[in-house]
Amino acid sequence: MKATDRYLKIVEWSEEGQCYVGSVPGWIGKCCHGDDEAEVYGQLCAIVDEWIELYKGENRPLPPPTARDYSGKFILRVGADLHRMLALRALAEGESLNTFVVRSLKKAFSGR
C-alpha cells in the first residue's frame, strides 16, 4: 500500500463556488478545485503525494491514516434523560433501542 492510500480524499460539489473542491479531512483542507470531478481528484492525489514528500524531507511524522474500514458500531454518550426518551420512544414504536436510533439517524441524514 502506498502512503497516499492511507488518506481519505474527498471531492465534493461546492454550491458557493459552483465547482468541485478537493480536501483530505483531518489533514489538508480545501486545496484544489475545478469543473471536472476526475481532474480535481487527480490534483488532490498529486497534492497528497507532494505533502507526503515534504513531511518525509523534513523528517516529520505523517498524520494518522484517515482511510479505514468502519466496524458499524461506536459508543455514544447521550445523558440519562435523552437515553430514557429514546428508549421509551423505541418501546412505543415496538422496536429495539438500537433499531430505533439507527432508523432515526438514517432519516435525519436522508433529509426526510
N, C-alpha and C positions, 0 to 999 in steps of 0.2 A: 504494500500500500504506500502510495506517495504521501508526503507530508501534507500536501494540499487537500488530499481526500479526507483528512481528519476534520475539516471545517465546513460547516453548513453554509452554502452560498444561496442567497435569496435574490431573485429578480422579481420585482412586482411593479404593477402599473401605478403611476402617480397621477391622480386626477389634477392635482395642483400644477404639476409640470407638464402634463399631457405627454408623458414619455415613460419608458421603463427605467427603473432605478435598481442598481445592484448594491448589496451590502453583505457583510458577514456578521451576524448578530453576536454580540459579546466581544467583538474584536475590532472590526473595521466598519465604520458607519457607512452611510450612503457615499459611495466613492466613484460611481460611473453611471452614465445614463445615455439613452438613445432611443430611436424609434423602432429598432428591431430587437426583440427579446433575446434571440440567439446571439446576436452580436454583443449585447450587453453582458450576457453570461460569459462569453469569451473574454471580454475585457476584464470582468470580475475575476476569472480564473488567473489571468495574467497578473493582475494586481496582487492576488494572494501569493502567487509564486514569488513576486518581487519582494513582498513583505517578509516572506519566509527567508529569502536570501539575505535581506537586510538584518533580520534578527540573528541569523547564523553568523554573518560577517561581524556583528557587534558582540558575539558570544552571549546573546540574551536568550533566556529560555522562551520557547514558544508558549502561547497561551494554551490552556487546557482544550482538548478537542470539543467541538460542538456538534459534529455529525456523529450520531449514535443511534442505536436501537432503543426503543422505549418498551418497557415491560407491560404497560397498560394499567399500572397501579401506582398510586402515590398517597402519602399521608397528608391530610388536610385538617388543620385545626380551625374549628368554626365557633367555638364557645358553646357553653351548655344551653343557652336559650335557643340559638339557631339550630343546634343539634336536635333539641326537643321538637321545635316547629317542623323541621324536615321529617323527623321520624313519625310524627302524628299525621302529617300530610301524606306520607307514603302509605301509612296504615289505612287512611281514608280512601286512598286510590287503589288499595288492595295489592300493593307492590312492596318489595323489599326496599329498604332504605337505599341500598346501592343502585338498584334499578331505577328508582325514582330520581336520584341525583344525576345519574348518567343521562337519563331521558331529559331532565331539566337543562343540563349543560348543553346537550346536543341542540335542544330547542333554542336556547339563548344564542348559540353560535351560528345557527342556520338563519337567524333573523326572523323567525316566526313567533 
